[in-house]
Amino acid sequence: MGQGSRSFEELVAEGAAVPTEGWDFSWFEGRATEARPSWGYAVSLADRLAGATAALDLQTGGGEVLDFALGRAPKAPVLTVASEGWPPNVAKATALLAPRGVAVVAAPEDAPLPFADEAFDLVSSRHPVRANWAEISRVLRPGGTYFAQHVGPHSVFELVEYFLGPQPEEVRTGRDPGRERADAEAAGLEIVDLRAEELRMEFHDIAAVVHFLRKVVWMVPGFTVETYRPRLRALHERIESEGSFVAHSTRHLFEARRP
């Protein structure tokens, strides 16, 4: 599946040129693969939306997951709102979700949510940078649900440590589901379901690695092709000889309820 006939420079240039807005990963088709969690988050979210009256999707990215779930839901909430902190994604999500009547609010992920107390009976999020449990609890109605898929600890660390070297233990164990459970409970939420899985990823060419690191910017902070060119070239040669670079992502499904 590799792009073996193409040079390192061509592949790197291609990976560096692809737009990174939104959470549409279709460009990776044939160039990288990632196993999907068994619980099927977007389809499950569709079921939750059908039973909600007021829903909020946090850190919605380009709105792709929410758009898919609303398209699958037998009925939509009376009110659906999405928030996003990165301006290019706000524009993309607005264009995608406005036809569904969804308001997209620009809200930095580290700031308090610009919504009233007890405004929503469903709060969702796919791969939030960080879950602000106090704010999630505040905007949920009593009996309301937080339903989300989080990135787990040491996700794709084979790739991270290839570029950055061994990471300290506190970085490796960040996003630990047990710690997130404790933080959610401290904010007054009851955990209904918490499931974790480790999933195989394969990168079949260096363009896919470059695009991935440009898109998922917290993996290798400050990543640029120029800074890491020697490591990229060595990895290109490794992929050419072995066929792919294998890593593992971690995900957990979170369902919490405000009593």
C-alpha positions as CSV (number, residue, x, y, z in Angstrom):
1,M,0.0,0.0,0.0
2,G,3.0,2.3,0.2
3,Q,3.6,5.1,-2.3
4,G,7.0,3.5,-3.1
5,S,7.4,5.0,-6.6
6,R,7.4,8.5,-5.1
7,S,10.4,10.3,-3.6
8,F,10.7,11.4,0.0
9,E,10.6,15.1,-1.0
10,E,7.4,14.6,-3.0
11,L,5.6,12.8,-0.2
12,V,6.7,15.3,2.5
13,A,5.6,18.2,0.3
14,E,2.2,16.6,-0.2
15,G,1.7,15.9,3.5
16,A,2.7,19.5,4.3
17,A,0.2,21.0,1.8
18,V,-3.1,19.2,2.7
19,P,-5.5,21.5,4.6
20,T,-5.9,20.5,8.3
21,E,-9.2,22.1,9.2
22,G,-12.0,19.9,10.7
23,W,-12.0,16.2,11.7
24,D,-12.5,14.7,8.2
25,F,-9.8,12.0,7.9
26,S,-10.8,10.7,4.4
27,W,-7.5,11.9,2.9
28,F,-5.7,9.1,4.8
29,E,-7.6,6.5,2.8
30,G,-5.0,4.0,1.6
31,R,-2.2,5.8,3.4
32,A,-2.9,5.1,7.0
33,T,-5.4,3.0,8.9
34,E,-6.8,3.1,12.5
35,A,-9.0,0.4,14.0
36,R,-12.3,1.8,15.4
37,P,-13.5,1.3,18.9
38,S,-16.1,-1.4,19.3
39,W,-18.8,0.9,20.7
40,G,-19.4,3.0,17.5
41,Y,-19.4,6.5,19.1
42,A,-21.1,8.4,16.3
43,V,-24.0,5.9,15.8
44,S,-24.5,5.8,19.6
45,L,-24.5,9.6,19.7
46,A,-27.4,9.5,17.2
47,D,-29.5,7.5,19.6
48,R,-28.7,9.9,22.4
49,L,-29.6,12.9,20.3
50,A,-33.0,11.4,19.5
51,G,-33.9,11.3,23.2
52,A,-32.6,14.8,24.0
53,T,-34.5,18.1,24.0
54,A,-31.4,20.4,24.3
55,A,-28.0,19.2,23.3
56,L,-24.5,20.7,23.3
57,D,-21.5,19.3,21.4
58,L,-18.2,20.5,22.9
59,Q,-15.0,21.0,20.9
60,T,-17.0,20.0,17.7
61,G,-14.0,20.4,15.3
62,G,-15.4,20.9,11.9
63,G,-18.8,19.6,13.0
64,E,-18.4,16.3,11.0
65,V,-19.2,13.9,13.9
66,L,-22.2,15.9,15.1
67,D,-23.5,16.3,11.5
68,F,-23.2,12.5,10.9
69,A,-25.0,11.7,14.2
70,L,-27.9,14.2,13.5
71,G,-28.2,12.7,10.1
72,R,-28.7,9.3,11.6
73,A,-31.0,10.3,14.5
74,P,-34.7,9.5,14.0
75,K,-35.5,12.9,15.5
76,A,-33.3,15.9,16.5
77,P,-33.4,17.8,19.7
78,V,-35.4,21.0,19.8
79,L,-32.2,22.9,20.4
80,T,-28.7,21.8,19.4
81,V,-25.6,23.9,19.9
82,A,-21.9,23.2,19.2
83,S,-18.9,25.0,20.6
84,E,-15.4,25.2,19.1
85,G,-12.2,27.1,19.9
86,W,-10.1,27.1,16.7
87,P,-11.4,29.8,14.3
88,P,-10.8,27.8,11.0
89,N,-12.9,25.0,12.5
90,V,-15.6,27.4,13.8
91,A,-16.1,28.6,10.1
92,K,-16.1,25.0,8.8
93,A,-18.5,23.8,11.5
94,T,-20.9,26.7,10.9
95,A,-21.1,26.0,7.2
96,L,-21.7,22.3,7.8
97,L,-24.2,22.5,10.7
98,A,-26.2,25.7,9.9
99,P,-28.5,23.8,7.5
100,R,-29.4,21.5,10.4
101,G,-30.3,24.5,12.5
102,V,-27.3,24.1,14.8
103,A,-25.8,27.2,16.2
104,V,-22.0,27.1,16.5
105,V,-20.5,29.2,19.3
106,A,-16.8,30.2,19.3
107,A,-15.6,29.3,22.8
108,P,-11.9,28.7,23.9
109,E,-11.6,25.2,25.3
110,D,-9.9,26.5,28.5
111,A,-12.6,29.2,29.3
112,P,-15.9,28.8,31.1
113,L,-18.7,27.7,28.8
114,P,-20.9,30.7,27.6
115,F,-24.1,28.9,28.5
116,A,-26.6,29.2,31.3
117,D,-26.7,26.7,34.3
118,E,-28.8,23.6,33.6
119,A,-29.3,24.6,29.9
120,F,-28.8,21.1,28.4
121,D,-30.0,17.5,29.0
122,L,-27.2,16.1,26.7
123,V,-23.6,17.3,26.5
124,S,-21.4,15.3,24.0
125,S,-17.8,15.5,22.8
126,R,-15.5,13.5,20.6
127,H,-11.8,13.7,21.6
128,P,-11.9,16.9,23.7
129,V,-8.5,18.3,24.5
130,R,-9.5,18.4,28.1
131,A,-12.9,17.8,29.8
132,N,-13.8,20.8,32.0
133,W,-15.9,18.7,34.5
134,A,-17.1,21.6,36.6
135,E,-18.5,23.4,33.6
136,I,-20.0,20.2,32.1
137,S,-21.7,19.6,35.4
138,R,-22.9,23.2,35.6
139,V,-24.6,23.3,32.2
140,L,-26.3,19.8,32.5
141,R,-29.8,19.6,33.9
142,P,-30.4,17.2,36.8
143,G,-30.7,13.8,35.2
144,G,-28.8,15.0,32.1
145,T,-26.0,13.0,30.5
146,Y,-22.4,13.6,29.4
147,F,-21.7,11.2,26.5
148,A,-18.2,11.3,25.0
149,Q,-15.3,9.5,23.4
150,H,-11.9,10.6,24.9
151,V,-8.4,10.0,23.8
152,G,-6.7,7.8,26.4
153,P,-3.2,7.8,27.9
154,H,0.0,7.3,25.8
155,S,-2.0,7.3,22.6
156,V,0.1,7.0,19.5
157,F,3.2,7.2,21.7
158,E,5.2,5.0,19.3
159,L,5.1,8.0,16.9
160,V,5.5,10.7,19.6
161,E,8.5,9.0,21.1
162,Y,10.1,8.4,17.7
163,F,10.3,12.2,17.3
164,L,10.6,13.4,20.9
165,G,12.4,10.5,22.7
166,P,11.1,8.8,25.9
167,Q,8.5,10.8,27.6
168,P,8.2,11.3,31.4
169,E,5.7,9.2,33.3
170,E,3.3,12.0,34.0
171,V,3.0,12.7,30.2
172,R,2.6,9.0,29.5
173,T,-0.2,8.6,32.0
174,G,-2.1,11.9,31.2
175,R,-5.7,11.4,30.1
176,D,-5.9,8.4,32.4
177,P,-9.6,7.2,32.5
178,G,-9.4,6.4,36.2
179,R,-8.2,10.0,37.0
180,E,-10.9,11.4,34.7
181,R,-13.5,9.3,36.6
182,A,-12.3,10.8,39.9
183,D,-12.4,14.3,38.5
184,A,-15.9,13.8,37.1
185,E,-17.2,12.5,40.4
186,A,-15.5,15.4,42.2
187,A,-17.6,17.7,40.0
188,G,-20.8,16.0,41.1
189,L,-21.3,13.6,38.2
190,E,-22.2,9.8,38.5
191,I,-20.3,7.5,36.1
192,V,-22.8,5.3,34.2
193,D,-20.3,3.7,31.8
194,L,-16.5,3.9,31.2
195,R,-14.8,1.6,28.7
196,A,-11.3,1.7,27.3
197,E,-9.7,0.1,24.2
198,E,-6.3,0.1,22.6
199,L,-6.4,0.2,18.7
200,R,-3.8,-0.6,16.1
201,M,-2.7,2.2,13.7
202,E,-0.5,1.9,10.6
203,F,1.1,4.7,8.6
204,H,1.9,3.5,5.0
205,D,3.8,6.5,3.8
206,I,5.7,9.6,5.2
207,A,3.1,12.0,3.8
208,A,0.5,10.4,6.2
209,V,2.8,10.9,9.1
210,V,3.4,14.6,8.2
211,H,-0.3,15.3,7.7
212,F,-1.2,13.5,10.9
213,L,1.3,15.5,13.0
214,R,0.2,18.8,11.4
215,K,-3.5,18.0,12.1
216,V,-3.1,16.5,15.6
217,V,-0.9,19.3,16.8
218,W,-0.5,18.3,20.5
219,M,1.3,15.0,19.5
220,V,4.6,16.6,18.7
221,P,4.2,20.3,19.8
222,G,5.8,22.8,17.3
223,F,6.1,20.1,14.6
224,T,7.4,21.3,11.3
225,V,8.9,19.4,8.4
226,E,12.1,21.5,8.5
227,T,12.7,20.9,12.2
228,Y,12.3,17.1,11.9
229,R,13.5,16.5,8.4
230,P,16.3,14.1,9.3
231,R,14.0,12.0,11.5
232,L,11.3,12.1,8.8
233,R,13.8,10.9,6.2
234,A,14.9,8.0,8.4
235,L,11.3,7.1,9.1
236,H,10.5,7.2,5.3
237,E,13.3,4.7,4.7
238,R,12.0,2.5,7.5
239,I,8.4,2.6,6.1
240,E,9.8,1.8,2.6
241,S,11.7,-1.3,3.9
242,E,9.0,-2.5,6.4
243,G,5.8,-1.5,4.6
244,S,4.4,0.6,7.4
245,F,5.0,2.2,10.8
246,V,2.7,0.7,13.5
247,A,1.4,2.6,16.5
248,H,-1.5,2.2,18.9
249,S,-4.2,4.7,19.8
250,T,-6.1,4.5,23.1
251,R,-9.8,5.6,23.4
252,H,-12.4,5.5,26.2
253,L,-16.1,5.9,26.1
254,F,-17.4,8.1,28.9
255,E,-21.0,8.3,30.1
256,A,-21.8,10.3,33.1
257,R,-25.0,11.6,34.6
258,R,-25.8,14.6,36.7
259,P,-27.9,13.3,39.6
